[in-house]
Amino acid sequence: MDRYDLDHIALAAADTAPALRYLTGELGGTVIFGGQAFGFRPMQVWIGDADGDGMPIELLEPWATERNDFLARFVARHGPGPHHLTFKVPDLLATIERMRGSGFQPVNVDLSDPTWKEAFLLPREANGTVVQLAETTNGFGSRASMLANVRANGPNAHPRWWVDPVAHDGTPAKLRRVVLRTPSLSTGLGLFAGMLHGDVEVERASTAELVWPGGARIMLEARPDEAPGVDRLEIEGLAAPVTLLGTRFVPATSA
């Protein structure tokens, strides 16, 4: 991997089964992988078409909390809701050094696994949400090839822990963009464009839309009188707004 890319948004809750049923049955999402780790168990659902136009949503539940209770504490404190955005980077150490040189302080740096190195920016530095930075050698190449692999072989489960997805009849919906409230566009753009290499596709007086090579998008909305963070997910193909895991899902609009 030789580029920065927005990989997914993660939503956390004590029980994600109802959300999985909605994402698959109502939105036509595809489970692509999942597993278990100390403190949490993740699972990702692709919200998009078979050609790779869309974005994954990761569902997180507390798990093995006696070994690590970070996610359980998050859910107890905040309730269900957005937990983090993950960006894949070509060289984690170089990214950390560049960020530190610009005044950011990545934390929880873990380089122990050569196939998955990670670090995090906390909400006070990351526009009201956690940003995970990951350097990985895992993957199936393009989104389209990854989805083709899932269709042929099923999701990568290590192990499978989730409920059965619900069948969907019709055209799958697409996660078009994650919308973030930011104190100012310069604040948001300094991180997501300057540090994380998002391309600014549209910029107006109080909004900016950024896109990454894989097609994932963030919309920044300057709302200085509100707390920064994830405001909503815009879904192409969604008929009416719905709140899922403490997160607003709304029909996609033009940028």
DOZA-268699 format. One record per residue (C-alpha): chain; residue number from 0; x, y, z. Coordinates in nm, 3 decimals, m for minus. Layout:
N
REC  tordo  bati       c1       c2       c3
REC      A   NUM        X        Y        Z
...
***
This chain:
255
REC  tordo  bati       c1       c2       c3
REC      A     0    0.000    0.000    0.000
REC      A     1    0.149    0.336   m0.100
REC      A     2   m0.127    0.583   m0.018
REC      A     3   m0.340    0.717    0.263
REC      A     4   m0.697    0.588    0.248
REC      A     5   m1.011    0.621    0.460
REC      A     6   m1.103    0.260    0.529
REC      A     7   m1.415    0.255    0.750
REC      A     8   m1.621    0.407    1.027
REC      A     9   m1.680    0.203    1.343
REC      A    10   m1.997    0.209    1.554
REC      A    11   m1.998    0.057    1.903
REC      A    12   m2.275   m0.090    2.119
REC      A    13   m2.331   m0.361    2.379
REC      A    14   m2.544   m0.549    2.123
REC      A    15   m2.499   m0.491    1.750
REC      A    16   m2.729   m0.771    1.628
REC      A    17   m3.026   m0.540    1.546
REC      A    18   m2.793   m0.310    1.353
REC      A    19   m2.651   m0.600    1.152
REC      A    20   m3.001   m0.715    1.059
REC      A    21   m3.089   m0.363    0.943
REC      A    22   m2.767   m0.309    0.749
REC      A    23   m2.809   m0.637    0.562
REC      A    24   m3.187   m0.668    0.534
REC      A    25   m3.279   m0.304    0.468
REC      A    26   m2.963   m0.166    0.308
REC      A    27   m2.839   m0.479    0.133
REC      A    28   m2.506   m0.477    0.314
REC      A    29   m2.255   m0.762    0.287
REC      A    30   m2.064   m0.898    0.585
REC      A    31   m1.697   m0.902    0.480
REC      A    32   m1.509   m1.011    0.791
REC      A    33   m1.503   m1.024    1.168
REC      A    34   m1.336   m1.181    1.468
REC      A    35   m1.255   m1.152    1.836
REC      A    36   m0.984   m0.971    2.029
REC      A    37   m0.913   m0.880    2.389
REC      A    38   m1.170   m0.618    2.486
REC      A    39   m1.378   m0.618    2.170
REC      A    40   m1.512   m0.816    1.881
REC      A    41   m1.541   m0.642    1.543
REC      A    42   m1.733   m0.722    1.227
REC      A    43   m1.753   m0.519    0.907
REC      A    44   m2.047   m0.474    0.672
REC      A    45   m1.992   m0.339    0.321
REC      A    46   m2.253   m0.074    0.234
REC      A    47   m2.214   m0.033   m0.139
REC      A    48   m2.222   m0.209   m0.473
REC      A    49   m2.028   m0.508   m0.602
REC      A    50   m1.786   m0.283   m0.792
REC      A    51   m1.653   m0.123   m0.474
REC      A    52   m1.852    0.202   m0.470
REC      A    53   m1.939    0.260   m0.104
REC      A    54   m1.777    0.219    0.236
REC      A    55   m1.769   m0.037    0.520
REC      A    56   m1.931    0.010    0.858
REC      A    57   m1.758   m0.173    1.141
REC      A    58   m1.974   m0.294    1.429
REC      A    59   m1.796   m0.327    1.765
REC      A    60   m1.909   m0.503    2.081
REC      A    61   m1.728   m0.534    2.415
REC      A    62   m1.573   m0.879    2.449
REC      A    63   m1.329   m1.044    2.692
REC      A    64   m1.350   m0.730    2.902
REC      A    65   m1.156   m0.888    3.189
REC      A    66   m0.849   m0.856    2.965
REC      A    67   m0.927   m0.508    2.834
REC      A    68   m1.232   m0.298    2.918
REC      A    69   m1.171    0.008    2.696
REC      A    70   m1.477   m0.051    2.476
REC      A    71   m1.702   m0.149    2.766
REC      A    72   m1.608    0.177    2.938
REC      A    73   m1.677    0.373    2.619
REC      A    74   m2.024    0.221    2.577
REC      A    75   m2.107    0.266    2.947
REC      A    76   m2.003    0.632    2.934
REC      A    77   m2.144    0.734    2.595
REC      A    78   m2.400    0.471    2.501
REC      A    79   m2.412    0.329    2.149
REC      A    80   m2.263    0.549    1.881
REC      A    81   m1.968    0.626    1.654
REC      A    82   m1.636    0.509    1.795
REC      A    83   m1.364    0.577    1.538
REC      A    84   m1.256    0.636    1.179
REC      A    85   m0.978    0.417    1.043
REC      A    86   m0.721    0.545    0.793
REC      A    87   m0.471    0.310    0.637
REC      A    88   m0.129    0.465    0.586
REC      A    89    0.176    0.349    0.388
REC      A    90    0.431    0.402    0.668
REC      A    91    0.301    0.438    1.024
REC      A    92    0.627    0.557    1.179
REC      A    93    0.671    0.825    0.913
REC      A    94    0.308    0.932    0.965
REC      A    95    0.358    0.956    1.342
REC      A    96    0.674    1.163    1.299
REC      A    97    0.503    1.398    1.054
REC      A    98    0.205    1.440    1.285
REC      A    99    0.423    1.507    1.587
REC      A   100    0.608    1.767    1.385
REC      A   101    0.274    1.941    1.327
REC      A   102    0.170    1.933    1.691
REC      A   103   m0.042    1.617    1.698
REC      A   104    0.023    1.348    1.959
REC      A   105   m0.061    0.995    1.841
REC      A   106   m0.111    0.756    2.134
REC      A   107   m0.129    0.380    2.194
REC      A   108    0.133    0.314    1.929
REC      A   109    0.162   m0.062    1.868
REC      A   110    0.423   m0.191    1.625
REC      A   111    0.437   m0.547    1.761
REC      A   112    0.246   m0.713    1.475
REC      A   113    0.419   m0.665    1.139
REC      A   114    0.090   m0.730    0.957
REC      A   115   m0.104   m0.464    1.152
REC      A   116    0.066   m0.164    1.311
REC      A   117   m0.153    0.103    1.466
REC      A   118   m0.173    0.429    1.654
REC      A   119   m0.457    0.661    1.753
REC      A   120   m0.549    1.027    1.769
REC      A   121   m0.784    1.113    2.054
REC      A   122   m1.103    1.316    2.000
REC      A   123   m0.955    1.641    2.131
REC      A   124   m0.709    1.635    1.840
REC      A   125   m0.924    1.451    1.586
REC      A   126   m1.231    1.665    1.539
REC      A   127   m1.438    1.504    1.815
REC      A   128   m1.384    1.141    1.716
REC      A   129   m1.109    0.882    1.753
REC      A   130   m0.888    0.837    1.446
REC      A   131   m0.711    0.505    1.407
REC      A   132   m0.397    0.502    1.192
REC      A   133   m0.306    0.158    1.057
REC      A   134   m0.027    0.017    0.844
REC      A   135   m0.117   m0.331    0.721
REC      A   136    0.003   m0.597    0.483
REC      A   137   m0.337   m0.769    0.486
REC      A   138   m0.591   m0.723    0.209
REC      A   139   m0.734   m0.844   m0.119
REC      A   140   m0.627   m0.553   m0.336
REC      A   141   m0.917   m0.344   m0.465
REC      A   142   m1.258   m0.326   m0.301
REC      A   143   m1.406   m0.506   m0.601
REC      A   144   m1.163   m0.798   m0.567
REC      A   145   m1.226   m0.817   m0.193
REC      A   146   m1.601   m0.834   m0.251
REC      A   147   m1.554   m1.098   m0.521
REC      A   148   m1.354   m1.305   m0.270
REC      A   149   m1.635   m1.273   m0.013
REC      A   150   m1.896   m1.378   m0.269
REC      A   151   m1.688   m1.684   m0.358
REC      A   152   m1.569   m1.787   m0.012
REC      A   153   m1.784   m1.609    0.242
REC      A   154   m1.665   m1.354    0.500
REC      A   155   m1.328   m1.392    0.665
REC      A   156   m1.436   m1.510    1.011
REC      A   157   m1.182   m1.557    1.289
REC      A   158   m1.409   m1.674    1.439
REC      A   159   m1.765   m1.590    1.337
REC      A   160   m1.964   m1.453    1.630
REC      A   161   m2.243   m1.252    1.467
REC      A   162   m2.606   m1.336    1.402
REC      A   163   m2.724   m1.446    1.059
REC      A   164   m2.755   m1.157    0.811
REC      A   165   m3.100   m1.086    0.668
REC      A   166   m3.154   m1.144    0.296
REC      A   167   m3.213   m0.835    0.084
REC      A   168   m3.415   m0.810   m0.234
REC      A   169   m3.318   m0.517   m0.455
REC      A   170   m3.037   m0.275   m0.519
REC      A   171   m2.788   m0.235   m0.232
REC      A   172   m2.763    0.107   m0.071
REC      A   173   m2.429    0.293   m0.062
REC      A   174   m2.264    0.475    0.225
REC      A   175   m2.189    0.793    0.038
REC      A   176   m2.022    1.005    0.308
REC      A   177   m1.957    1.051    0.678
REC      A   178   m2.056    1.401    0.789
REC      A   179   m1.851    1.560    1.069
REC      A   180   m1.917    1.875    1.267
REC      A   181   m1.602    2.084    1.300
REC      A   182   m1.529    2.411    1.486
REC      A   183   m1.397    2.557    1.160
REC      A   184   m1.312    2.432    0.815
REC      A   185   m0.946    2.516    0.868
REC      A   186   m0.940    2.292    1.177
REC      A   187   m1.099    1.999    0.995
REC      A   188   m0.901    2.045    0.676
REC      A   189   m0.575    2.069    0.869
REC      A   190   m0.626    1.711    0.985
REC      A   191   m0.818    1.536    0.710
REC      A   192   m0.658    1.708    0.412
REC      A   193   m0.322    1.819    0.552
REC      A   194   m0.232    1.520    0.769
REC      A   195   m0.446    1.242    0.617
REC      A   196   m0.419    1.343    0.250
REC      A   197   m0.788    1.368    0.163
REC      A   198   m0.852    1.544   m0.167
REC      A   199   m1.082    1.844   m0.130
REC      A   200   m1.343    1.787   m0.399
REC      A   201   m1.589    2.065   m0.309
REC      A   202   m1.536    2.357   m0.071
REC      A   203   m1.788    2.623    0.019
REC      A   204   m1.814    2.887    0.292
REC      A   205   m1.905    2.644    0.569
REC      A   206   m1.864    2.296    0.418
REC      A   207   m1.599    2.090    0.246
REC      A   208   m1.613    1.742    0.097
REC      A   209   m1.302    1.526    0.088
REC      A   210   m1.247    1.200   m0.098
REC      A   211   m0.978    0.931   m0.067
REC      A   212   m0.846    0.697   m0.339
REC      A   213   m1.077    0.409   m0.240
REC      A   214   m1.380    0.635   m0.283
REC      A   215   m1.469    0.694    0.083
REC      A   216   m1.579    1.048    0.164
REC      A   217   m1.603    1.288    0.456
REC      A   218   m1.813    1.604    0.459
REC      A   219   m1.695    1.871    0.704
REC      A   220   m1.955    2.116    0.831
REC      A   221   m1.831    2.423    1.022
REC      A   222   m2.059    2.442    1.326
REC      A   223   m1.863    2.636    1.591
REC      A   224   m2.148    2.641    1.844
REC      A   225   m2.178    2.260    1.855
REC      A   226   m1.951    1.986    1.980
REC      A   227   m1.731    1.841    1.704
REC      A   228   m1.776    1.481    1.595
REC      A   229   m1.978    1.253    1.370
REC      A   230   m2.310    1.415    1.286
REC      A   231   m2.463    1.161    1.044
REC      A   232   m2.402    0.901    0.777
REC      A   233   m2.546    0.982    0.434
REC      A   234   m2.677    0.677    0.252
REC      A   235   m2.760    0.665   m0.117
REC      A   236   m3.072    0.452   m0.158
REC      A   237   m3.211    0.516    0.192
REC      A   238   m3.576    0.621    0.174
REC      A   239   m3.615    0.792    0.513
REC      A   240   m3.392    0.888    0.808
REC      A   241   m3.332    0.631    1.081
REC      A   242   m3.123    0.627    1.399
REC      A   243   m2.911    0.315    1.439
REC      A   244   m2.666    0.254    1.725
REC      A   245   m2.704    0.614    1.833
REC      A   246   m2.609    0.733    1.484
REC      A   247   m2.826    0.918    1.235
REC      A   248   m2.856    0.756    0.892
REC      A   249   m3.009    0.996    0.638
REC      A   250   m3.068    0.992    0.261
REC      A   251   m2.762    1.119    0.074
REC      A   252   m2.764    1.469   m0.069
REC      A   253   m2.537    1.629   m0.327
REC      A   254   m2.217    1.779   m0.190
***
